[in-house]
Amino acid sequence: MLRGAREREGRSPAARWLQLATVAADGTPRVRTLVFRGWAEASVLDLLSDGRSAKAAELRQQPAVELCWLLPRARCQFRLRGQRLVLPADVEQQQRQRHWQSLKPSGRALWGWPAPGAALAAAEEFPTELSDEVPLPEPFELLRIDLEQVELLELRDHPHQRRRWCRSNEWSEKRLNP
Ligand SMILES: Cc1cc2nc3c(=O)[nH]c(=O)nc-3n(C[C@H](O)[C@H](O)[C@H](O)COP(=O)(O)O)c2cc1C
């Protein structure tokens, strides 16, 4: 259903944008937009981030996340709950390398920038591209999210449709009030 909703968005880059919510060390929520980078398994998805960012520290303390994915053409919202997976070191390295190679030089550039969220300093450089020859940077972080629950809200019909699937329930569908 998610694939179908994404297809309705056509070639819009926004069809790959989702919001990642985490919990900060003081227990308060944080949310930001990330690009969906593909499915590792049927209910495991990949995101890419910077290991120097606030979210990286938050996830080390609290690996539970919620993702919110709005597909406006299909008029639906997916809410995905899960955990950031800790991968065996060799798998993580191989998967980071695979994602790094799949990025365009302009897409890689961000990982050549100074630490995200740090104070802007006059002398620092922000490259526009990192070529294929640039080795995998240390801060290039794979966030692999193992999904435990999916909720879909569809606004197309009256009344709105809301359903939930839980892994603990063999992904069987439960219909809810919208
Ligand atoms: C459309 C869009 C796509 C983004 N994609 C990513 C992404 O794939 N990975 C990422 O780390 N940050 C991405 N960002 C930046 C994040 O939203 C955020 O500003 C940054 O990761 C720092 O977040 P943090 O301080 O909470 O760690 C994107 C921002 C926008 C507006």
Ligand as a Chemical Component Dictionary entry (heavy atoms), coordinates in Angstrom:
data_LIG
# 
_chem_comp.id                   LIG 
_chem_comp.type                 NON-POLYMER 
_chem_comp.pdbx_formal_charge   0 
_chem_comp.three_letter_code    LIG 
# 
loop_
_chem_comp_atom.comp_id 
_chem_comp_atom.atom_id 
_chem_comp_atom.alt_atom_id 
_chem_comp_atom.type_symbol 
_chem_comp_atom.charge 
_chem_comp_atom.model_Cartn_x 
_chem_comp_atom.model_Cartn_y 
_chem_comp_atom.model_Cartn_z 
_chem_comp_atom.pdbx_ordinal 
LIG C1  C1  C 0 13.897 17.661 2.321  1  
LIG C2  C2  C 0 14.946 17.368 3.354  2  
LIG C3  C3  C 0 15.631 16.167 3.308  3  
LIG C4  C4  C 0 16.599 15.862 4.255  4  
LIG N1  N1  N 0 17.233 14.659 4.218  5  
LIG C5  C5  C 0 18.125 14.334 5.175  6  
LIG C6  C6  C 0 18.724 13.031 5.198  7  
LIG O1  O1  O 0 18.474 12.157 4.355  8  
LIG N2  N2  N 0 19.599 12.771 6.214  9  
LIG C7  C7  C 0 19.890 13.693 7.187  10 
LIG O2  O2  O 0 20.676 13.363 8.072  11 
LIG N3  N3  N 0 19.336 14.921 7.192  12 
LIG C8  C8  C 0 18.463 15.264 6.209  13 
LIG N4  N4  N 0 17.882 16.507 6.216  14 
LIG C9  C9  C 0 18.264 17.465 7.274  15 
LIG C10 C10 C 0 17.519 17.130 8.575  16 
LIG O3  O3  O 0 16.154 17.471 8.459  17 
LIG C11 C11 C 0 18.126 17.815 9.801  18 
LIG O4  O4  O 0 18.095 19.215 9.629  19 
LIG C12 C12 C 0 19.560 17.378 10.060 20 
LIG O5  O5  O 0 19.718 15.988 9.818  21 
LIG C13 C13 C 0 19.981 17.685 11.488 22 
LIG O6  O6  O 0 19.074 17.072 12.373 23 
LIG P1  P1  P 0 19.398 16.819 13.937 24 
LIG O7  O7  O 0 20.102 18.050 14.428 25 
LIG O8  O8  O 0 18.085 16.593 14.563 26 
LIG O9  O9  O 0 20.280 15.603 14.018 27 
LIG C14 C14 C 0 16.905 16.812 5.273  28 
LIG C15 C15 C 0 16.199 18.022 5.322  29 
LIG C16 C16 C 0 15.247 18.284 4.378  30 
LIG C17 C17 C 0 14.506 19.602 4.467  31 
# 
loop_
_chem_comp_bond.comp_id 
_chem_comp_bond.atom_id_1 
_chem_comp_bond.atom_id_2 
_chem_comp_bond.value_order 
_chem_comp_bond.pdbx_ordinal 
LIG C1  C2  SING 1  
LIG C2  C3  SING 2  
LIG C2  C16 DOUB 3  
LIG C3  C4  DOUB 4  
LIG C4  N1  SING 5  
LIG C4  C14 SING 6  
LIG N1  C5  DOUB 7  
LIG C5  C6  SING 8  
LIG C5  C8  SING 9  
LIG C6  O1  DOUB 10 
LIG C6  N2  SING 11 
LIG N2  C7  SING 12 
LIG C7  O2  DOUB 13 
LIG C7  N3  SING 14 
LIG N3  C8  DOUB 15 
LIG C8  N4  SING 16 
LIG N4  C9  SING 17 
LIG N4  C14 SING 18 
LIG C9  C10 SING 19 
LIG C10 O3  SING 20 
LIG C10 C11 SING 21 
LIG C11 O4  SING 22 
LIG C11 C12 SING 23 
LIG C12 O5  SING 24 
LIG C12 C13 SING 25 
LIG C13 O6  SING 26 
LIG O6  P1  SING 27 
LIG P1  O7  DOUB 28 
LIG P1  O8  SING 29 
LIG P1  O9  SING 30 
LIG C14 C15 DOUB 31 
LIG C15 C16 SING 32 
LIG C16 C17 SING 33 
# 
